[in-house]
Amino acid sequence: MKILLVGGGSGGHFYPLIATAEALRATAPTADLYYIGPNKFDAEALTALGIKFVYCPAGKTRRYASFLNVLDFFKNIAGLFVAIIKLYVLYPDVVFSKGGFTSVPVVFAARLLLIPIVVHESDSVPGRASKLTAPLAERIAIAYPDVATHFPSDKTALVGIPIRTAIKQVTADPFTALNIPRDKPLIFITGGSLGAERLNAVMIGALQELLPHYRIFHQVGETHVANTTTLVKELLPDSPLLNDYYIVGSFPPATMALLFDAASLIITRAGSTTLFEIALHHKPAIVIPIPESVSHDQRTNAYAYSRSGAAVVIEEHNLTNHVITQEIDRILTDRDRYQGMVEATKAFAYEDAAEKIAGILVEIGKKHGS
């Protein structure tokens, strides 16, 4: 059996494919797995699972006027022709699309070649790629109940988001593994692998109020480590409170899982994959979505998630040192509210999303190959 994975442009599209591939290796160990796109995104992750890379150009359509949109239009046309040729030669039994601009030419090519397609939509409102490709799919998997109304009910299933095995792991004593004392509640702040400048700046400004009561583990993004470290040392020169502040650029998935387990509260952007990872570890969150002018999906994801009661949303234009400090204190000092948020995360804790999607892919692949 040959299974082709497509989707990229961000980790939110790529890593659920990796999680699905992990499940496929367990359920169909002899299957040949392929990832198609303009680049490998994370070559190490592909190699670890024996996933073969297939090159196919793809262009991004921006929401604002740009000459790059013209260039990428022709790149997408080229991508369609390349995808037709590559898929004709490879002829997989099923294509699994995770969305993103990379997926569109590949899914159209698969449709032309009568190769069955499965699409997964991570967001609470369907992205443009999903709107284009879902009508061509044999099955559609979704993460939020809200989005079901956008797709045909007879081929749509609510499964959650596939989460990598390393992220799902739970450790009995994560503080020892992280070498962090457990004398104060730990707050984990993450703006993703690239960081979030506005979030970083506000959290640094709030350190003097927060550190006497909490330990803070701050992922700032690789390009922001040096500057953030300098700013913090200037803000708290020779202060013993610096021992309660941990700053990193990025870390492996296993460390992320440890931090999810150890943290009493998580402050994050609103990428769907991150929200569902937090839910699996049953931790309350403060969610600060990327402004809507930059990302239309993060704001809707944040509010769809928070309606369950699992998180509080703060819009970036409302984010100040005082607001974030006040909200942290409100959550961590109110035992009933905190426990209610913990219980609410269970509505989004889909542990078997990858296994469900892998099962669908194997089922369809067998039918197509017979």
N, C-alpha and C positions, 0 to 999 in steps of 0.2 A: 504494500500500500504506500502511495505517495501523498503526503499532505503538505500543502503550500501555505505558509503564513505570510500575511502582508499587513502593514500598518506601521506608521512611524512618523517622525517629525518631533516626537517628544517621548519621554519615558512613560508617560501615561498611556500611550498607545503601544509602545514596544514591550514593556515588562509584563503586561498581562499575556502577551504572546509567549513569553518565556515561561510564565507560570503554566500556561496550557500545554506547552511542550514538555514540561516536567511531568504533568499528568499523562500525556501521551506516551512517554517513555515507560510509565508504569502499566498502562492498559494495552498498549500496542508496541512492545519493545522492538519489534522487527520493522516497524514502519520507517520509511525514509522521510525525513523532515527537511523542508526547505524554507528559507526566508528570502523574500524578494523585495528589493527597494533600491534607492539610489546610493545607499551606503550601509555599512554593517551596524551602525549605531553603537553597539556594544559587542565587539568581536569576541571578547572573552566569554561572554554569556552564550553566544552561538556555539563556540568551540566546545564548551563544557557539556553541551547537550547533543553534540554531533549534528548540528543543524547546518546544512550546506547553504551558502550564500549565492543568490542569483541576482545579478545586476539588472536594474531597470530604471531609467530616468523618470523623474516626476517633478512637477512644478507646483509651487504653492500659490494659491489665489488669495491675495491680501484684501482686507476689507477697506483699505484706503487706496487712493489714486497713487499709482507708482508705475514707472516704466518697466519695472521688474515683472509686473503682471503680464505685460505683453510678451516678454521673453519666456516666462513660465508657461504661458498658453501654448506656445510652440513646443516647449519641453514636454508638456502633457500629451500633445499630439504624437510626438516622437515616442513617448513612453507607451502609448497605446499600441503602436506598431511593433515596438520592441517586445512588449508583453505578449502580443499575439504569437510572435515567433518563438519566444522562450517557452510559453505555455504549450504550444503545439509540439515542440521537441520534448519537453518534460512530461507533458500531459498528466498532471496530478489527478488523483481520485476525488479530491475535494480542496477548496480554497477557503481558508479562514481569514476574514478581514476584520481588523481591529479599528478601522477608520483612519482618519488623517489623510492628508493630500496624497500620500504615497499609494493609497489603496485604490483610488478611482480608476486609473488606466488598467490596472491588473484585474479588477473585478469586471470591467467591461469586456476585457479580452476573454476572461473565463466564460462569461455569458455567451459570447460569440462562438466559443468552442464547445459549448454545451457541457461545461464542467460545473458541477454543483457548488454552491457558495453558501457559506454561513457567515453572518455579520453579527458583530457585537457592538452595542452602543453603551458607552460608559456614563454618559452625562444625562442630566435630568431633562434636557431638551436636546433633540437630535441635532448633531452637527451636519454641516453641508455635505460631507462625504457620505454619511449614513443616509441622508435624504436621497442622494443619487443612487446609492448602491443597494439599499434595503429592498426596493421593488424587484431586484434581480435575484434576491437570495431565496434559498429553499427554507432556511430557518433564520430567525432573528433572536438573539439573546440580549436582554436588557438588564441594567443595574438598578434603576429607579422605577417604582410603580407608576410614577407620573408620566413617564414617556411612552407607556403602552398604548395610549390613545393615538399615537402618531403612526402606528404600524398595524398590519392585519392581525387580528387576534388569533386566527387559526394557525399561524406559524411563528408566533412570538411567545417567548418564555422569560419569566423573571428569574435570573440566576445569580445576580450580584456581579462582582468583578473578580476575575482570576488573580489570586495573590501568590507570589513566589513562596516556596516552601521555607526558605530561610527567614522570611518576614513573619510567617505564621508560627514559628517556634516560640514556645513559652518556657522561660527559665525560672526555676524555683527561687533563686537568689541573684537577680540581675545586678544588684548593687555591688556584690563581690566581684562579679565578672567585669563590671565597668570600673572597679576600683574607686567607687564613690561612697562616702559615708551616708548612712540613712538617718542622720540626726534631724534633718529638716525635709519638708516636702520638696520634690524635684520637679521643676518645670522644664519641659523640653520644647524648644523653639526651633522650627524648621521652615525655611523659605524655599526648600528644594535644593537640588545640587548646584544651581546657579545663584542661590541666595535671593534675598528680597531687600533692596536698599532701604526703602521706607520703613519696613518692619524692623530691620536691623537698627536703624537710627533711633526709632522710638523706644525699643527695648533697652538700648544702651542708656538713653536718657532716664529710664525708669530704674536703673540698677541700684541707685542709692536708697530708694524706697523699698525695693524688693529683696535685696540680698541679706538684710538682717533677719528675714523670716523664711527665705527659700533658697535652695540651691538652683542654679540655672545652667542648663546645657544648651548651648546656642550653636546651631549649624548656620553659618553665614554665607557659604559658598566659597569655593577655592579662591576666587579673585578678590574677595573681601577680607580674608583672614588678617593680612598684615595691617591694613588700615584700621580695622575694627579693634585689633589688639592694641594698637597705639592709642586710639581714642579712649579705650577703657582704662588704660594705665594713666592717662592724663586726667581722667575723671576721678579715679580712685588711687592717687599716688601713694604707694607703700601701705595701702589699706589691707588689713587681714581679711576683709570681705572678698578680696580677689581669689582667695582659696575656695570660695563657693561658686565661682564662675568658670565654666568650661567652654572653650571656643574651638570649633573645628570647621574645616571647609566642607568635607564630605566624609563618608565612611561606608563600609560594606553593608549589605542587607542584614547580616547577623547582628551587627551593632545597632542597627535601626530597631530590630526586634527587641533587643535588650533595653533600649531607651523607652520604647513603648510600654514595656513591662514595668520599668522602674519609675516612670514619671507619674506624678499625681495629676498633672494637667499638661495638655499639649496645645501649643499655639502654632497655627499652620495656615498656609494658603489653602485654596479650595479645589485642588486637583482631586478628581473622583477617586483615583486609586489610593491616594494618601488617606482620604476620609474613610474608605472602607478598610484600610489597614488599621487605622486607629480604632474603628468599631470592633474589629476582631480581637483587639486587646482590651476592649471595654473601658476606654479612658475618656473622660470629658474633654472637650476641646473648645478653644476660642478660635474661630475661623475668620480670617481676614482675606476676602477674595481679591484677586487682581481687579483693578477698575474695569468697568464694563467697556470703556473705550478701547481697552487693550484685549480683553478676553470676555466674550459674551457668555461663555458656559460657566465660568467660575462662580459668578454671582448667583445664578440659578441653582447650581450644585449646592452652594453654601446654605441657601434658604431651604432647599428641599431636604437637606440633611438636618438642619436645625429644627425644622418643624416636628421632628420626632422627639425633641427635647434633649438630644445628645450633645448639642453644641450651642454656643452663643456666637452670633455674627456681629462683627464690627466692620463697617465700611471703611475703606482706607482714608477717605476724606474726613472721617470722624476720629481717626486714630491719633491719640495724644498720650503722653506719659501718664497723665492723671486718669484717663479713661481706661487704659489697659491695666493699670495698677488696681483701680477700683473693681474692675471686673474679675481679676484674679482673686482678690480678697473675698469678693462676694461668693465665688464658687468654692474656694478652699476652706472657708470658715463656716459654711452652712452645711452641716452634715446631711440633712434631709435633701437639700437641693443637689448636693454632690451625688448622693446615692441614686436619686432620680435620674440624673444624667447617665450614670453608669448603666442603669437598667435600660434606658432608651437606646443605648448603642446596640443592644441585641437585635433590634429591628434591621440593622444593616450588617450583622455579623454572618455573612455567607461563607462558611468554611469550605464548601465543596464546589464552588463555581467552576474552578479549573477542571475538576473531575467530570462535572456535568457536560461541559462543552466538549471535553475530550471524548466522552461517550457518544455525543451527537456526531462528531467528526468521524469516528470509527464506524458508526452505524451507516452514515451516508456513504463513506468511502467504500465499505464492503458492497453496498448495493451498486455503486457506480462501477466497481471493478469486476463484478460478477457477470 
